[in-house]
Structure formats: C-alpha cells, structure tokens
Amino acid sequence: MKHCLYCGNNPTPHVIHKFYESFDILTGSIRRQLNQTWFGKFMDWLTTKVALGIFYILHPLGLIRINNNIKFVPYERARTLWQEAINQNILMEEIKPFNQSIDLYRARLRDKYLYFMNLPRPETVMTSNLAWIDDKYLLKQKLLQHNFPAPQGGSFTSFAEASKNFRNLDRPVIVKPRAGSRGRHTTTLVHTEEEFKQAFRVAKQLCHWVMVEEHLFGDVQRATVIGGKFIGMLGGSPPRVTGDGVSTIEELIQIKNSIRPPKVKEIKINPYFMQRQGLALSTILPAGKTVDLSEKIGVNYGGTSYDCTKKTHPDTKQMFEELGKFLNISIIGFDFIIPDVSKSYKEQKSGIIEANGAPFIQLHHDPLYGESINAAKYVWDLVT
C-alpha cells in the first residue's frame, strides 16, 4: 500500500474504505430502525447461530484452526486481554478461519464457550447496539441533545453547504471524514477558505460525508468506561518541540529523537500542518515557545502518552459514567479534548469528538508516563 501523508502510520486503501464507510452511513438509518423491531432482534440471534453453525461444520474439516498460544496472536489488544485471562485461569483461544487472524476468539466461562470479536461482552448485549456508535455525526447529535459536551459543527456532502457552515463557526475549525479512526485524513487548525478547500478534499477521499467542527484546544484524552464504570483516562499529545532561541525546528527534532524513550518512534512531521502555523524546519523558535508538529498523537508519531486517571476531575468522571449508562454500551471509549483535565469540564471549553465501541484497552496498561491501569481485568469482570 502506498504511503499516504494523511493516513500517517495507519494506511488504508482509499477507494475500498470510502465505499464501505459511505455505504454503511447510507444504509444505517434503515438498519437502526429494523434493529428496534422483533425482526432486528431475531436477525441478531440468527446471525449468532449461523456463525456458530459454520464454525462447527468447518472446524472438523480443518478449515478453521484454533490457536492456543498467546505468542502467535498479532493484535496487542488481544494479547493484553489474553494475559489477564491467564492470570484469572480463564481459557482463551484464537479462532482462525482458513488460518487467518481476524481478531476472533472464544473463552471458556462457566463450563461453556463465549465467542467474541475484539472484546468479550455480556451475552445479553445485542451487537446492534454498537452499529451506530462510530458515526461521528450521530454521536454528536445525541451528545448535544442530552447536554453532554461536544464541539459545534455538522456533516456535509457538498462543498457549498460545508463552506456555509465553515463561515459560521469560530475559527479555527477541524475537518475530517464522518467515519473512520486513528485521525486518518483529519485536518486541524483550518483558518482560511483555501485551507478549508484543501481539507474538505482530503477528508472526501475516505468518506462521502465530511465533518466540519470548531477546533478544541488541548491534548486528546481517551476515557474508557466498562460496565458503566469510569476506569481510566489516558492523555495523548502530538510530537512537539520547545524553542531555545538558537536552534532550528529541524535541529530540535534531531535532539529530541536522540534522547527519546525506546517505545517512542522518531518524530513524524506533517509539512502541511506546520505550514498552516507559519512554521518550517528552518524556523528558529523563541526560547520557551512550544509548537506541535503534526495533528497525529501518540508515541507512534514521536508524541507521548500519559495516565491522568487520578488527576481527572470528579465532574468529568461522573459525566462519562452517566454517558456510558445512557448509551447502554458495556465497553466503550471516548476521545475527549480538554485544556486541563484536573479541572471540571463544566468550567472549560471541552468536548467529546468521537467514541469507539471496541476501545484499545491495552493503551491503559502501558502508558509512557504514569501508572498502569489493568483495563483487561474490568473487561473479564464484566463477563465472569
């Protein structure tokens, strides 16, 4: 797959991604209506039974293999979950159709198997409850309607309509695909009409619908709620450098790369992002001035991750627990932007920018800074 500046370290085939995500949004309304009827519940039950039937037929034929060795699982989240299963004497195995890893597993609980993708959940939870949560626009509507914090903005298919919204929002704005994850094709700090035109084109490459929102300032905080309980807040920052009044940004990057911790990759810059801030590699920053070098966050881009669960204000913890119960999703993660996590979200301009029905719980286990939180234990507690 060709490298894409806007996908970053997580490339995806553009045409396939756009077709799948756009079709999912287009048909989502009909599927959500059906899910609320007896037919939807029946189909949810039938799908599970058919999948099990296929397993029992193909497994004896050798077309489905069972991996019982944690070392051969390619997914870090699954390895984290598996290790905790070992700690609790829970048998966990990977199911590999045609010997391919697809994040599919089973666990032996109470003398029977629980089959699951990604993460185990209570058997009473309908998979249809997760069908809409990754849609950033639907989430935004629900949040704002029920007085949960979210940035102002909307979803658009035409550039003309999106431009009207852009002119009515406080600058800067953020432009991103309505569906997708890991910050792919997201453009932040958009100030001008020309920048907006470019950002809209970039987002459109991954989805027919494009989100245009007011830009919120602060690190991205990832809150995880399991069984209605707030279990952790993990902060993530983009690669950034602080000036000394003498060195260029390029020299500051070289210095920072030379002393980075082993788990932090070399700084990845986005020239277009820097250009919007009036920066170049040759820029000499004033002493004490800190600048971000990319809109992507985390150690994979030369940024940081840090646990701030204990620092998180009680109001914010309570808000996420109320939201988890309101959405009625047993395991859920939220990306939340706030200037100071130690202060109440009610006292600052903050907002939830997206949710994930299959959060990366392993991130809580191994932050670059701060305490580790055993998120996997809370997951198993939910189903045992």
C-alpha positions as a printed Julia matrix, in Angstrom:
384×3 Matrix{Float64}:
   0.0     0.0    0.0
   1.4     3.4   -0.97
   2.36    5.77   1.84
  -0.21    8.49   2.45
   0.68   11.63   4.39
  -2.9    11.97   5.63
  -3.23    8.33   6.77
   0.06    8.55   8.64
   1.35    5.28  10.11
  -2.04    3.6    9.66
  -2.63    3.49   5.88
  -5.88    2.18   4.44
  -6.97    1.63   0.8
  -8.86    4.82  -0.01
 -11.39    3.55  -2.54
 -12.4     0.48  -0.53
 -12.57    2.46   2.71
 -14.7     5.19   1.16
 -17.14    2.72  -0.4
 -17.56    0.68   2.77
 -17.92    3.61   5.19
 -20.18    5.63   2.89
 -22.44    2.66   2.19
 -22.62    1.97   5.92
 -23.8     5.53   6.6
 -26.25    5.45   3.67
 -27.98    2.28   4.9
 -27.54    2.98   8.6
 -30.93    4.62   9.15
 -32.82    1.61   7.79
 -30.73   -0.83   9.8
 -31.22    1.12  13.02
 -35.0     1.13  12.54
 -35.03   -2.62  11.89
 -32.84   -3.25  14.93
 -35.57   -1.84  17.18
 -38.17   -4.33  15.93
 -38.66   -8.04  16.66
 -37.18   -8.74  13.25
 -33.95   -6.99  14.18
 -33.65   -8.92  17.43
 -34.39  -12.15  15.6
 -31.71  -11.42  12.97
 -29.2   -10.65  15.72
 -29.95  -14.04  17.28
 -29.95  -15.82  13.92
 -26.62  -14.34  12.86
 -25.01  -15.69  16.02
 -26.5   -19.16  15.5
 -25.47  -19.29  11.83
 -21.91  -18.22  12.68
 -21.68  -20.96  15.32
 -23.1   -23.49  12.84
 -20.45  -22.59  10.29
 -17.78  -22.97  12.96
 -18.96  -26.46  13.98
 -19.02  -27.55  10.33
 -15.68  -26.1    9.2
 -13.63  -26.81  12.31
 -13.65  -30.64  11.95
 -12.68  -30.18   8.3
  -9.56  -28.25   9.3
 -10.79  -25.06   7.6
 -10.95  -23.29  10.95
  -7.97  -23.61  13.25
  -7.67  -22.91  16.96
  -4.59  -21.1   18.25
  -3.99  -21.61  21.97
  -0.64  -19.8   22.13
  -0.68  -16.13  23.1
   2.67  -15.56  21.35
   1.12  -16.11  17.92
  -1.66  -13.5   18.27
  -0.86  -10.44  16.12
  -3.09   -7.97  17.97
  -1.72   -6.16  21.0
  -5.18   -5.61  22.5
  -5.88   -9.34  22.29
  -2.54  -10.22  23.88
  -3.3    -7.88  26.78
  -6.72   -9.43  27.24
  -5.29  -12.95  26.9
  -2.59  -12.33  29.53
  -5.23  -11.28  32.05
  -7.26  -14.38  31.14
  -4.19  -16.47  32.01
  -3.88  -14.59  35.31
  -7.5   -15.47  36.12
  -7.25  -19.09  34.89
  -9.65  -18.38  32.03
  -9.09  -20.42  28.89
  -8.89  -18.08  25.88
  -8.23  -19.22  22.31
  -7.97  -17.57  18.9
 -10.27  -18.75  16.08
  -8.57  -18.61  12.67
 -10.8   -19.18   9.6
  -8.61  -20.53   6.8
  -5.69  -19.99   9.2
  -6.13  -16.2    9.1
  -6.16  -13.95  12.18
  -9.3   -11.78  12.16
  -9.48  -10.73  15.85
 -11.93  -13.58  16.63
 -11.76  -15.56  19.9
 -13.52  -17.78  22.4
 -13.23  -18.06  26.17
 -14.33  -20.86  28.46
 -16.63  -19.38  31.09
 -18.94  -21.3   33.44
 -18.4   -24.56  31.53
 -19.34  -23.14  28.13
 -17.72  -21.05  25.41
 -18.24  -17.34  24.88
 -17.39  -16.4   21.26
 -16.42  -12.79  20.53
 -14.78  -10.35  18.15
 -12.35   -7.79  19.61
 -13.62   -7.84  23.2
 -15.91  -10.15  25.21
 -19.24   -8.69  26.26
 -22.22   -9.88  28.3
 -24.27  -12.32  26.21
 -27.38  -10.18  26.71
 -25.83   -7.24  24.82
 -27.11   -7.01  21.23
 -24.41   -6.39  18.65
 -26.77   -3.89  17.0
 -26.2    -1.55  19.97
 -22.73   -0.94  18.52
 -23.91   -0.32  14.95
 -24.06    3.47  15.15
 -21.55    4.5   17.81
 -18.62    5.03  15.39
 -20.68    7.51  13.33
 -19.26   10.84  14.5
 -22.29   12.85  13.39
 -24.91   10.64  15.06
 -22.85   10.68  18.24
 -22.58   14.47  18.13
 -26.35   14.85  17.73
 -27.08   12.57  20.66
 -24.5    14.29  22.87
 -25.78   17.81  22.17
 -29.43   16.79  22.51
 -28.77   15.45  26.01
 -26.41   18.2   27.2
 -23.15   16.26  27.04
 -20.12   18.3   25.88
 -19.39   18.23  22.14
 -18.0    20.72  19.6
 -20.38   22.63  17.33
 -20.48   21.59  13.7
 -22.15   19.31  11.22
 -21.93   16.69   8.46
 -21.91   17.62   4.77
 -21.66   16.02   1.35
 -21.35   19.19  -0.76
 -18.56   21.73  -0.54
 -21.03   24.61  -0.87
 -23.02   23.61   2.22
 -19.87   22.82   4.16
 -18.47   26.27   3.29
 -21.55   27.99   4.76
 -21.02   26.11   8.0
 -17.31   26.94   7.96
 -18.07   30.66   7.75
 -20.47   30.47  10.72
 -18.12   28.63  13.06
 -15.43   30.17  15.24
 -12.0    29.74  13.66
 -10.01   27.58  13.51
 -12.03   24.51  12.55
 -11.26   20.83  12.13
 -12.28   18.85   9.02
 -12.44   15.04   8.98
 -14.23   12.05   7.43
 -17.53   11.29   9.15
 -16.49    7.64   9.54
 -13.06    6.24  10.27
 -10.49    6.21  13.04
  -6.89    6.96  14.05
  -7.1    10.53  12.75
  -6.87    9.47   9.11
  -7.38   12.38   6.68
  -8.15   14.78   9.51
  -7.05   18.4    9.11
  -6.81   20.63  12.17
  -6.22   24.35  12.65
  -8.06   25.35   9.47
  -8.3    29.15   9.31
  -8.71   30.25   5.69
 -11.04   29.44   2.8
  -8.13   27.99   0.83
  -7.09   25.76   3.71
 -10.71   24.64   4.13
 -11.0    23.72   0.45
  -7.9    21.53   0.69
  -9.06   19.94   3.98
 -12.5    19.12   2.54
 -10.89   17.43  -0.48
  -8.61   15.36   1.76
 -11.46   14.17   4.02
 -13.63   13.37   1.0
 -11.06   10.78  -0.11
 -12.14    8.47   2.74
 -15.87    9.21   3.07
 -18.68   10.8    1.06
 -19.74   12.67   4.22
 -17.38   15.2    5.79
 -17.47   16.59   9.33
 -16.75   20.28   9.92
 -16.39   21.3   13.58
 -14.97   24.02  15.75
 -11.42   23.23  16.81
 -10.97   22.43  20.5
  -7.61   23.07  22.15
  -5.84   20.63  24.43
  -4.42   17.12  24.36
  -6.71   14.25  23.37
  -7.84   12.37  26.47
  -9.12    8.82  25.99
 -11.69    7.83  28.59
 -12.71    4.19  28.92
 -15.98    3.13  30.55
 -16.62   -0.55  31.29
 -19.88   -1.74  32.76
 -20.91    1.84  33.43
 -17.76    2.5   35.47
 -15.08    5.02  34.54
 -11.86    3.0   34.66
  -9.19    5.23  33.14
  -8.15    8.41  31.34
  -5.14    8.3   29.03
  -3.72   11.51  27.65
  -2.01   11.68  24.28
  -0.04   14.51  22.75
   1.35   15.08  19.25
   5.08   15.41  18.55
   6.16   18.83  19.77
   9.35   20.77  20.43
  10.23   23.75  22.63
  12.47   26.51  21.32
  15.75   27.67  22.86
  16.13   30.83  20.79
  19.07   29.39  18.84
  18.21   26.02  17.27
  16.03   25.47  14.23
  13.0    23.18  14.44
  14.95   20.59  12.45
  17.79   20.7   14.98
  15.34   20.49  17.89
  13.76   17.41  16.3
  17.18   15.76  15.94
  17.95   16.44  19.6
  14.61   15.09  20.78
  14.89   11.98  18.59
  18.34   11.24  20.03
  17.02   11.08  23.62
  13.58    9.59  23.04
  12.47    6.59  25.16
  12.71    3.19  23.4
   8.93    2.85  22.85
   8.66    6.28  21.18
   9.21    6.35  17.43
  11.06    9.16  15.67
   9.07   12.35  15.26
   6.81   12.36  12.22
   6.04   15.85  10.97
   3.29   16.99   8.65
   4.7    19.82   6.48
   1.19   20.99   5.57
   0.24   21.18   9.26
   3.38   23.19  10.02
   2.75   25.46   7.06
  -0.66   26.42   8.46
   1.13   27.61  11.59
   3.69   29.6    9.61
   6.47   27.15  10.51
   9.24   25.43   8.55
  12.1    23.13   9.51
  14.41   26.15   9.29
  12.33   28.21  11.75
  14.12   29.26  14.96
  11.65   29.24  17.84
  11.91   31.79  20.66
  13.14   30.35  23.95
  10.29   28.64  25.81
   7.87   28.58  22.86
   6.35   25.12  22.26
   4.79   24.08  18.95
   3.06   20.95  17.69
   4.48   19.33  14.56
   1.54   17.14  13.5
  -2.16   16.62  14.13
  -1.48   12.92  14.87
  -0.99   11.96  18.5
   0.85    9.3   20.46
   4.18    7.52  20.63
   3.92    6.17  17.08
   4.42    9.73  15.81
   7.01   10.86  18.34
   4.42   12.16  20.79
   3.61   10.96  24.28
   1.01    9.02  26.26
   0.37    9.51  29.95
  -2.1     8.27  32.52
  -4.11   11.01  34.19
  -6.89    8.96  35.79
  -6.25   10.24  39.33
  -5.91   13.83  38.1
  -9.24   13.75  36.25
 -11.83   15.95  37.95
 -14.74   14.12  39.64
 -17.27   16.02  37.5
 -15.65   14.62  34.36
 -15.52   11.07  35.72
 -19.2    11.26  36.66
 -20.13   12.66  33.25
 -18.51    9.71  31.46
 -20.19    7.17  33.72
 -23.57    8.79  33.08
 -22.85    8.78  29.34
 -21.81    5.12  29.34
 -25.06    4.14  31.06
 -27.11    6.43  28.81
 -25.68    4.87  25.64
 -26.19    1.38  27.12
 -22.92    0.02  25.73
 -21.0    -2.2   28.1
 -17.48   -1.36  26.87
 -16.86    1.99  25.25
 -14.07    4.52  24.78
 -14.35    8.27  24.22
 -11.9    10.72  22.69
 -12.22   13.92  24.7
 -10.4    17.23  24.3
  -9.99   19.49  27.32
  -7.34   22.1   28.22
  -6.91   20.99  31.85
  -8.18   17.55  32.86
  -7.72   18.34  36.56
 -10.48   20.97  36.36
 -14.18   20.34  35.77
 -15.25   20.09  32.15
 -18.05   22.5   33.08
 -15.51   25.28  33.63
 -13.72   24.96  30.26
 -14.4    24.71  26.56
 -14.19   20.98  26.02
 -15.93   18.25  24.07
 -16.2    14.6   23.1
 -15.07   14.23  19.49
 -15.74   10.54  18.9
 -16.49    7.18  20.52
 -15.2     3.67  19.95
 -17.25    0.57  20.65
 -14.06   -1.52  20.64
 -11.57    0.69  22.51
  -7.85   -0.07  22.59
  -7.77   -1.08  26.26
  -4.11   -2.08  26.04
  -3.13    1.59  26.0
  -4.11    1.88  29.67
  -1.73   -0.96  30.55
   1.43    0.62  29.23
   1.43    4.44  29.18
   4.71    6.21  28.55
   4.26    8.14  31.81
   2.12    7.48  34.86
   0.51    4.45  36.42
  -0.69    1.37  34.59
  -4.4     0.51  34.78
  -5.47   -3.1   34.35
  -8.36   -2.43  31.96
  -8.47   -6.09  30.9
  -9.44   -7.1   34.43
 -12.54   -4.89  34.23
 -13.46   -6.5   30.9
 -13.28  -10.03  32.3
 -15.12   -8.97  35.46
 -17.97   -7.93  33.18
 -18.5   -11.42  31.76
 -17.42  -13.74  34.59
